[in-house]
Amino acid sequence: PLSVSPAADPAVISPQDPTLLIGSSLVATCTVSPDFPLKAEDLYWTLNGRRLPAASYAALGPSTLSVALARLNGSRQQSGDNLVCHSRDGGILAGSCLYVGLPPEKPVNITCWSKNMKDLTCKWAPGTEGETFLHTNYTLKYKRRWYGQDNTCQEYHTAGTYSCHIPKDLALFTPYEIWVEASNRLGVAVSDVVMLDILDVVTTDPPSDVHVSRVGDLEDQLSVRWSSPPALKDFLFQAKYQIQYRVEDSSEWKVVDDVGNQTSCRLAGLRPGTVYFVQVRCNPFSIYGSKKAGIWSDWSNPTAASTPRSERVAGGCDPKGGEQNTTLRRELKQFFGWVKKHAYGCSNLGIKLYDQWRVWLQKSHKARNQV
């Protein structure tokens, strides 16, 4: 019997673990060790477990078999495609990983935000195409502008796949340069540099304790109240708010922009007897002198409430009909429209007059319906 050293490799594949561009061709060879009684005709190849056709083989010597691979596609897995040389009985003699892909593209769309003026979270996109088919490493770097030394972010994937969090040791009133480097087996790409001041990218948690309630018997209004995020008090920031709302059976949100820095709002012009979902978000701005608006927070969780159902009788008639009453209704409708327009959103203009008008109008309808 043949004596073989336990450390001897049955065969060797060349090239070993190559890195190739998509579309490249490759000729690989499997050479059996002299210590093993195998010939070229005793061998075959597989790629990712699939046997390659014999037409792509060529015997280059008594114990060497090659395989030709043309127009290679990107690797099916980032750890590489498995090219394996087998003996006739299926035994594995040697293996090689093929890394087939693209060099990284320049990362784009870097955006950053700070929750407490001491930290910074940044995210980015991996280029226009994104997929390289190879393991690509992303490194976020930052430094103080003009005189700072390069620093490397350590806490990745905190806000998604392409993100990193810098938890502390950031200075205020100092512009920072921030960029992302992408690298893989085929090269390196560096993003454009983003410059920012921490005070210009402050954000908060969404407003808390959002409550939505009816406004008495007014069938087309809801009152919204909420609490400011604690960070606004802790870090001496002011804020402006936005509200969005939608009816229960719709996915379309309507946004109220003119809320300002108050923590309550009256929604008017709503449909009677309808369930509404309401959300609020916050945008801090600094009192330290920064003229830039902060970054909008996420929306609060939806809060639901319904407007009162209209008590008007469908198909009811007015026994005092006539031209004079028609003219009055038209004038009242015009007045109602004017007041509604000026009370819409969160303006305080005409709210008391509007409330009085709506109560009187509803009472008059009820009185007529009871006649």
C-alpha positions as CSV (number, residue, x, y, z in Angstrom):
1,P,0.0,0.0,0.0
2,L,1.0,3.6,-0.7
3,S,2.4,5.5,2.2
4,V,1.2,9.1,2.5
5,S,2.1,11.7,4.9
6,P,-0.9,12.8,7.1
7,A,0.0,16.5,6.3
8,A,0.1,16.0,2.5
9,D,-2.6,17.8,0.5
10,P,-4.3,15.5,-2.1
11,A,-4.2,18.2,-4.7
12,V,-3.6,21.9,-5.3
13,I,-5.8,24.4,-7.2
14,S,-4.3,27.3,-8.9
15,P,-5.0,30.2,-8.7
16,Q,-6.0,29.9,-5.1
17,D,-8.9,32.2,-3.9
18,P,-8.7,34.7,-6.8
19,T,-10.6,38.1,-6.9
20,L,-12.1,38.9,-10.3
21,L,-14.2,41.6,-11.9
22,I,-17.7,40.6,-13.0
23,G,-17.5,39.4,-16.7
24,S,-14.0,38.1,-16.3
25,S,-12.9,34.6,-17.5
26,L,-10.7,32.2,-15.5
27,V,-8.8,29.0,-16.2
28,A,-8.1,27.1,-13.0
29,T,-6.0,23.9,-12.6
30,C,-6.2,21.0,-10.2
31,T,-2.9,19.2,-9.8
32,V,-2.9,15.9,-7.8
33,S,0.0,15.3,-5.4
34,P,2.5,12.6,-6.5
35,D,1.7,10.7,-3.3
36,F,-1.9,10.0,-4.6
37,P,-2.5,7.5,-7.4
38,L,-4.9,9.7,-9.3
39,K,-4.8,10.8,-12.9
40,A,-6.4,13.7,-14.8
41,E,-9.1,11.5,-16.1
42,D,-10.1,10.6,-12.5
43,L,-11.0,14.2,-11.7
44,Y,-14.0,16.5,-12.1
45,W,-15.0,20.0,-11.0
46,T,-18.0,21.6,-9.2
47,L,-18.9,25.3,-8.6
48,N,-21.2,25.9,-5.6
49,G,-22.1,22.2,-5.6
50,R,-23.0,22.1,-9.3
51,R,-20.9,19.8,-11.5
52,L,-19.3,21.7,-14.4
53,P,-19.5,20.2,-17.9
54,A,-16.7,18.0,-19.1
55,A,-16.5,20.2,-22.3
56,S,-14.9,22.9,-20.1
57,Y,-12.1,20.6,-18.9
58,A,-8.6,20.0,-20.4
59,A,-5.9,17.6,-19.3
60,L,-2.7,19.6,-19.0
61,G,-0.6,16.6,-17.8
62,P,-1.0,13.1,-16.4
63,S,-2.3,14.4,-13.1
64,T,-3.4,18.0,-13.9
65,L,-7.0,18.9,-15.0
66,S,-8.0,22.4,-15.9
67,V,-11.5,24.0,-16.1
68,A,-12.4,27.2,-18.1
69,L,-14.9,29.6,-16.7
70,A,-16.1,32.4,-19.0
71,R,-18.0,35.6,-18.3
72,L,-18.3,35.1,-14.6
73,N,-21.3,36.6,-12.7
74,G,-21.1,38.2,-9.3
75,S,-20.5,35.9,-6.4
76,R,-23.6,34.3,-5.0
77,Q,-22.4,34.9,-1.5
78,Q,-20.0,37.5,-0.1
79,S,-17.8,34.8,1.3
80,G,-17.0,33.7,-2.2
81,D,-18.1,31.0,-4.6
82,N,-16.8,27.5,-4.0
83,L,-14.7,25.9,-6.8
84,V,-13.9,22.3,-5.9
85,C,-11.8,19.6,-7.5
86,H,-13.1,16.1,-6.9
87,S,-12.0,12.5,-7.4
88,R,-14.1,10.2,-9.4
89,D,-15.8,8.8,-6.3
90,G,-16.9,12.3,-5.2
91,G,-14.2,12.8,-2.7
92,I,-12.9,16.4,-2.3
93,L,-9.3,16.9,-3.2
94,A,-9.0,20.7,-3.1
95,G,-11.0,23.8,-3.0
96,S,-10.7,27.5,-3.9
97,C,-13.0,30.5,-3.3
98,L,-13.8,32.8,-6.3
99,Y,-14.5,36.4,-5.3
100,V,-16.3,37.9,-8.3
101,G,-17.7,41.4,-8.0
102,L,-17.2,45.1,-8.4
103,P,-15.0,47.7,-6.6
104,P,-17.0,49.8,-4.1
105,E,-18.7,53.0,-5.3
106,K,-18.3,56.3,-3.5
107,P,-20.8,56.4,-0.6
108,V,-23.4,59.1,-0.9
109,N,-26.2,60.9,1.0
110,I,-24.5,61.3,4.3
111,T,-26.9,62.7,6.9
112,C,-26.2,63.1,10.6
113,W,-28.2,64.0,13.7
114,S,-27.6,64.5,17.5
115,K,-30.0,63.6,20.2
116,N,-28.2,65.2,23.1
117,M,-25.6,67.6,21.7
118,K,-22.8,65.3,22.8
119,D,-23.4,62.4,20.4
120,L,-23.8,62.1,16.7
121,T,-25.4,59.4,14.5
122,C,-24.8,59.3,10.7
123,K,-26.1,57.2,7.9
124,W,-25.3,57.0,4.3
125,A,-26.1,55.1,1.1
126,P,-23.6,52.7,-0.6
127,G,-23.5,54.4,-4.0
128,T,-25.9,54.5,-6.9
129,E,-25.7,50.8,-7.6
130,G,-24.8,49.6,-4.1
131,E,-24.3,45.9,-4.8
132,T,-20.7,44.9,-5.2
133,F,-21.2,41.1,-4.7
134,L,-18.2,41.2,-2.3
135,H,-17.9,41.9,1.4
136,T,-17.5,45.7,1.5
137,N,-16.4,47.4,4.7
138,Y,-17.6,50.9,5.5
139,T,-15.7,53.2,7.9
140,L,-17.1,56.5,9.1
141,K,-14.4,59.1,9.9
142,Y,-14.5,62.5,11.3
143,K,-12.4,65.4,12.6
144,R,-12.6,68.9,13.7
145,R,-12.1,71.2,10.8
146,W,-8.8,72.9,10.3
147,Y,-6.8,71.4,13.2
148,G,-8.4,68.1,14.2
149,Q,-6.9,64.7,13.8
150,D,-8.8,61.9,12.0
151,N,-11.1,59.8,14.3
152,T,-12.9,56.6,13.4
153,C,-16.5,55.8,14.4
154,Q,-16.8,52.5,16.3
155,E,-20.5,51.7,16.8
156,Y,-21.9,50.6,13.5
157,H,-25.5,49.5,12.4
158,T,-27.1,51.6,15.2
159,A,-29.6,53.2,12.8
160,G,-29.7,50.7,10.0
161,T,-27.2,48.8,7.8
162,Y,-25.3,51.9,6.7
163,S,-25.0,53.9,9.9
164,C,-22.7,54.6,12.8
165,H,-23.0,56.3,16.2
166,I,-20.4,58.5,17.9
167,P,-21.6,58.5,21.6
168,K,-19.5,61.3,23.1
169,D,-16.4,63.6,23.1
170,L,-17.8,66.0,20.5
171,A,-17.3,69.7,20.8
172,L,-19.9,72.4,20.3
173,F,-19.4,75.6,18.3
174,T,-16.9,73.7,16.1
175,P,-17.5,72.6,12.6
176,Y,-16.7,68.9,11.9
177,E,-15.7,67.2,8.7
178,I,-17.3,63.8,8.2
179,W,-16.8,61.2,5.4
180,V,-17.2,57.5,4.7
181,E,-14.6,55.2,3.2
182,A,-15.7,52.0,1.5
183,S,-13.3,49.1,0.8
184,N,-13.3,45.6,-0.6
185,R,-11.0,43.2,-2.4
186,L,-11.2,45.3,-5.5
187,G,-10.5,48.8,-4.2
188,V,-11.4,51.8,-2.0
189,A,-13.9,54.6,-2.6
190,V,-14.2,57.7,-0.4
191,S,-17.3,59.9,-0.1
192,D,-17.5,63.6,-0.4
193,V,-16.8,65.4,2.9
194,V,-19.8,66.8,4.8
195,M,-19.2,69.7,7.1
196,L,-21.6,70.4,10.0
197,D,-21.9,71.9,13.5
198,I,-23.5,69.7,16.1
199,L,-25.9,72.5,17.1
200,D,-27.3,72.6,13.5
201,V,-28.3,68.9,13.5
202,V,-30.1,68.5,16.9
203,T,-33.2,66.4,17.0
204,T,-35.3,65.0,19.7
205,D,-37.7,62.2,20.5
206,P,-41.2,62.7,19.3
207,P,-43.6,64.8,21.5
208,S,-45.1,62.7,24.2
209,D,-48.5,62.4,25.9
210,V,-50.4,63.3,22.7
211,H,-54.1,63.6,23.5
212,V,-56.9,64.1,20.9
213,S,-60.4,65.0,22.2
214,R,-63.7,66.5,21.0
215,V,-64.5,70.2,21.3
216,G,-67.9,70.0,23.0
217,D,-70.6,69.1,20.5
218,L,-68.8,70.7,17.6
219,E,-69.0,68.1,15.0
220,D,-66.2,69.3,12.7
221,Q,-63.4,69.9,15.3
222,L,-60.9,68.1,17.4
223,S,-58.5,69.4,20.0
224,V,-54.9,68.1,20.1
225,R,-52.6,68.5,23.0
226,W,-49.1,67.2,23.7
227,S,-46.0,67.6,25.9
228,S,-42.6,68.9,24.7
229,P,-39.7,66.4,24.6
230,P,-37.6,66.7,27.8
231,A,-34.5,67.4,25.8
232,L,-35.9,70.8,24.8
233,K,-35.8,71.9,28.5
234,D,-32.5,70.1,29.3
235,F,-30.6,71.7,26.4
236,L,-32.3,75.1,26.3
237,F,-33.8,74.6,22.8
238,Q,-37.1,76.0,21.5
239,A,-39.1,74.1,19.0
240,K,-41.7,74.2,16.4
241,Y,-44.3,71.5,15.8
242,Q,-46.2,69.9,12.9
243,I,-49.4,67.8,13.0
244,Q,-50.6,65.3,10.5
245,Y,-53.9,63.6,10.5
246,R,-56.0,61.2,8.4
247,V,-59.4,59.6,8.4
248,E,-59.6,56.0,9.5
249,D,-60.3,54.6,6.0
250,S,-57.6,56.6,4.2
251,S,-53.8,56.3,4.0
252,E,-53.4,60.0,2.9
253,W,-52.2,62.3,5.7
254,K,-52.9,66.0,5.8
255,V,-50.2,68.2,7.4
256,V,-50.8,71.3,9.5
257,D,-47.6,73.4,9.2
258,D,-48.6,76.6,11.2
259,V,-48.6,75.1,14.7
260,G,-45.6,77.2,15.8
261,N,-44.1,76.5,19.2
262,Q,-47.4,76.0,21.1
263,T,-48.3,72.6,22.5
264,S,-52.0,72.5,21.5
265,C,-53.9,72.9,18.3
266,R,-57.5,73.0,17.1
267,L,-58.3,71.0,14.0
268,A,-61.3,72.4,12.1
269,G,-63.2,71.5,9.0
270,L,-63.4,67.8,9.8
271,R,-66.1,65.3,8.8
272,P,-68.8,64.7,11.4
273,G,-69.0,61.2,13.0
274,T,-65.5,60.2,11.6
275,V,-62.5,58.6,13.3
276,Y,-59.3,60.5,12.8
277,F,-55.7,59.4,13.5
278,V,-53.3,62.2,14.6
279,Q,-49.5,62.4,14.9
280,V,-47.2,65.2,16.1
281,R,-43.5,65.8,15.5
282,C,-41.0,68.3,16.7
283,N,-38.2,70.4,15.1
284,P,-35.8,72.1,17.7
285,F,-33.9,75.2,16.9
286,S,-31.1,76.6,19.0
287,I,-31.1,79.7,21.2
288,Y,-27.3,79.7,21.1
289,G,-27.2,81.6,17.8
290,S,-27.5,78.9,15.2
291,K,-29.8,80.2,12.4
292,K,-30.4,76.7,11.0
293,A,-33.5,74.8,11.8
294,G,-32.9,71.4,13.5
295,I,-34.0,68.1,12.2
296,W,-37.6,66.9,12.5
297,S,-38.1,64.1,15.0
298,D,-40.0,61.0,14.1
299,W,-43.8,61.2,14.3
300,S,-45.4,60.3,17.5
301,N,-47.5,57.1,17.6
302,P,-50.9,57.6,16.1
303,T,-53.6,58.7,18.5
304,A,-57.3,58.2,17.5
305,A,-60.4,60.2,18.3
306,S,-63.8,60.7,16.5
307,T,-65.8,63.8,15.8
308,P,-69.4,63.9,17.1
309,R,-72.0,62.5,14.7
310,S,-74.3,65.1,13.1
311,E,-77.8,65.1,14.5
312,R,-79.4,66.6,11.4
313,V,-82.3,64.7,10.0
314,A,-81.7,63.5,6.5
315,G,-84.4,64.7,4.1
316,G,-85.9,67.1,6.7
317,C,-87.7,70.2,5.4
318,D,-88.1,73.8,6.6
319,P,-91.8,74.8,6.9
320,K,-90.7,78.4,6.6
321,G,-89.1,77.9,3.3
322,G,-89.0,80.7,0.7
323,E,-86.7,83.1,-1.0
324,Q,-85.9,85.0,2.1
325,N,-84.8,81.9,4.0
326,T,-82.8,80.7,1.0
327,T,-80.9,84.0,0.9
328,L,-80.2,83.8,4.6
329,R,-78.8,80.3,4.3
330,R,-76.6,81.4,1.5
331,E,-75.3,84.3,3.5
332,L,-74.7,82.1,6.5
333,K,-72.9,79.6,4.4
334,Q,-70.6,82.3,3.1
335,F,-69.9,83.6,6.6
336,F,-69.3,80.0,7.8
337,G,-66.8,79.5,5.0
338,W,-64.9,82.7,5.9
339,V,-64.7,81.9,9.6
340,K,-63.7,78.3,8.8
341,K,-60.9,79.4,6.5
342,H,-59.5,81.7,9.1
343,A,-59.8,79.2,11.9
344,Y,-58.3,76.3,10.0
345,G,-55.1,74.8,11.3
346,C,-54.0,76.3,14.7
347,S,-54.6,80.0,14.3
348,N,-56.4,81.5,17.3
349,L,-58.1,84.1,15.0
350,G,-61.9,83.8,15.4
351,I,-61.9,80.6,17.4
352,K,-64.4,81.9,20.0
353,L,-66.6,83.5,17.3
354,Y,-66.4,80.3,15.3
355,D,-67.4,78.2,18.3
356,Q,-70.4,80.4,19.0
357,W,-71.4,80.4,15.4
358,R,-71.3,76.5,15.2
359,V,-73.2,76.1,18.4
360,W,-75.9,78.5,17.2
361,L,-76.1,76.8,13.8
362,Q,-76.5,73.4,15.3
363,K,-79.2,74.5,17.7
364,S,-81.1,76.2,14.9
365,H,-81.0,72.9,12.9
366,K,-82.2,70.9,15.9
367,A,-85.0,73.4,16.5
368,R,-86.2,73.3,12.9
369,N,-86.0,69.5,12.8
370,Q,-88.2,69.3,15.9
371,V,-91.0,71.5,14.4
